[in-house]
Amino acid sequence: MRCRIWVENCRRADLEAKTSDQLNKHYRLCAKHFDPAMVCKTSPYRTVLKDTAIPTIFDLTSHLKNPHTRHRKRIKELTEEDIRKIKERRLASSIEQLVSKKDAAVEDNTSTNEDEPQLSTEEKEFREYLRSLFEVVVMLGKQRIPLVTDRASEEEHNLNNFQALLDYRMNSGDEALKKRFEGTAVNREYLSAIQQSQLLDVCENTVREEMLMEVRESRFFSLVTGDLVDFANEKHLPLFLRFVNQQNVLREEFLDFVPFDGDESTLVERLEAQLTDRWGLSMEDCRGQAHKATGTSTTKMKAVAILLMEKYPLALHMPCSHTALNIHLANSLPFPNVQVVMETLRRIGAFFKTPLTQDELEKAVSAHNQKNEERCSALKQMCVPGWTEQHNVFDVLVDLLPPLLLCLDTIRDNDDGKFADAVASTAYSVAETLADFEIIVTIVILKNVLTFTRAFGRNLQGETLDVFFAANSLTAVLHSLNEVNDNIDVYHEFWYEEAVSVAAVLEVPVTIPRLFLRKQRAAEVSEIQADAYFKEYVTVAVIRGIMQEVEDMFSETNLKALKCLSLVPAVMGQMKFNTTEENYAEVYRNDLPNPDTLPAELHCWRIKWKHRGKEVRLPTTIHETLQLPDVKFFPNVNSFLKVLSTLPALKLEEDKSDTASERLRSYLNSVPSRQCNKSLVMLNINTHVKHDLDVMVDKYCRLYPEDDAEAEAESEEVAEEDVTMK
């Protein structure tokens, strides 16, 4: 039909007898004959027509003016009869299409009506009532409103935010709620604790299922855990999944909290059960894991990572892109003095988030560097909010120690009374920790040792090209660390002198930790000199711990995976298209649709970009590459890139402040732990996920039919009456 219309519009009488196949094979029509709205520009050098495109732009008189082209195209002059027939044919076609659409619509409506169960009036009212309840629950989550507030007195025991919002909706004219609760006693809760819990569970599970559907569609994912969170006096592990969705966009979503109690094996079993039994995922498809652990949980999470890798070798343990590598390395050291430093850094970061304390710090920097404006300006630029999470945090901390202690002392004294007692108390506690020689030595040693990994870590969390070069520079990093270890006496001497100089500026005496001295005296061992003590228990311990962690986090398999980033065209171009992905691709061979054709496909992939047009820019990231329309013609490359994209070490495309982990941290900072509800946390962090109230209502009706709910409520009333009588 379309071919006939094209021929008619072209006025080519000589083509009327041709079949559709002949026209498709042997004839072409210039894009200039089509309205621009009919053309899809998928790339700068390719034009694609829409399925409904029809040529309408023709100059049917130009051939008469040019004698050289007069006989080249035999344009048919239409008679009145021809025009009438064309109009009739088009009209008939339009009517036929319209009738067929109406018939199809009628059939769809009929089948839909037959499939839909007929609801009674009571059932419809119940569903409307549930919908109102779910709207309130979703709003509580989105607006970070806790379910229950701190109660000021026993008389206010029954007042909570959920109840108050239901009252507000009824006063605003919510008929579904009014009908349900109009006969309820004034002092009685509208919903029992059990019913509220059921609503929250349904909301939480519905939102989670929306995300899990995307994870299942994408198949491959990585497991990421965050800092421990306290709920009901129990520690829980936040669980995130990283995956590439159907739009080829890298996502990292918060899925749940996992109880942290038990040993490493118990936690591994719990994680597996959560992912497989409850969520329907396969751990065989897990391609990476990253654990942001601090304090005493560090050792346990490292053991968890090892156990998971033993079961699932492709679940590569890597540092997470959310955390600077140097901070991750320091957090991984199990030594008490290092953990005290890291905890103090976290406290400093939280303490100076307020404008008042930050302003006081800047004043202290100015006061301490009055004679050196250049250094003063540099320090102010370094100590902006968030500096405690940067790659060079220990360098900044060493430079900032004198004004930092001055600032903390000023806040602690609180002569003008502008700081709250709690703030002054925190300042005192942090200052006392920093004014300890063991802590000063630890900070200086960490600064100097982690200097060798700083550039590597920054590249690892940079652009794709930076990550590729970081993977190829690890040998040099390990060589530098080994050199320090081999010449530890020389390096320690310089570093210890630096620590003593810093302590002198801060007027902190050089001492050996009291606990160590007490143990020595108890064992009747000759006293050790401070220099020797800090060399053995700090310098040597830190350098060897860092070396071991780097080797563990960047095993040969991990490096092979990162070196596969040469698939990204910009990396190929930087390497002059002389890349060897085949040498590293064996890791993911079973993840590819056609692994046997991979070498040939990679060759074509290189040729495509090597001989591109001058105006074609090389994609610089995996995300950009996956968005290319042509990538679907390279199925192995496409799958390869999607798997690589899930690796936790690679940074997310989205803004750092908008990641799920940042949203979780923001929520926990704004809502007191005693008021936190994990279902509301899920709703708040995942506000971008579709919240389908109808699905929630359907799910609730299936799980908790109205009769059961009413019976449950009645049983609770009876129980309350029994208690009262007793």
Secondary structure, DSSP 8 states (H G I E B T S, - for coil): -HHHHHHHHHTBGGGTT--HHHHHHH----GGGS-GGGEEEEETTEEEE-TT-------TTHHHH-TTSTTTS-B----HHHHHHHHHHHHHHHHHHHHHHHHHHHHHHHHHHHHS----HHHHHHHHHHHHHHHHHHHHHHTT--SS---SSGGGTT--HHHHHHHHHHHTT-HHHHHHHTTS-TTS-SS-HHHHHHHHHHHHHHHHHHHHHHHHHH--EEEEE-S-EEETTEEEEEEEEEEE-TTS-EEEEEEEEEE--S-HHHHHHHHHIIIIIIT---GGGEEEEEE---TTHHHHHHHHHHHHHHH-TTSEE---TTS-HHHHHHHH---HHHHHHHHHHHHHHHHTTSHHHHHHHHHHHHHHTTT-HHHHHHHHHHTSTTGGGSTTHHHHHHHHHHHHHHHHHHHHH-TT--S-HHHHHHHHHHHHHHS-HHHHHHHHHHHHHTHHHHHHHHHHTS-HHHHHHHHHHHHHHHHHHHHHHHTHHHHHHHHHHHHHHHHHHHT------HHHHHHHHHHT-----HHHHHIIIIIHHHHHHHHHHHHHHT-HHHHHHHHGGGGSHHHHHHTTT---GGGTGGGGGGGSS-GGGHHHHHHHHHHHHHT--TT-----SHHHHHT-GGGGG-HHHHHHHHHHHT-TTS--SS-GGGSHHHHHHHHHHHS-GGG--HHHHHHHHTTTS---HHHHHHHHHHHS-HHHHHHHHHHHHHHHHHHHH-
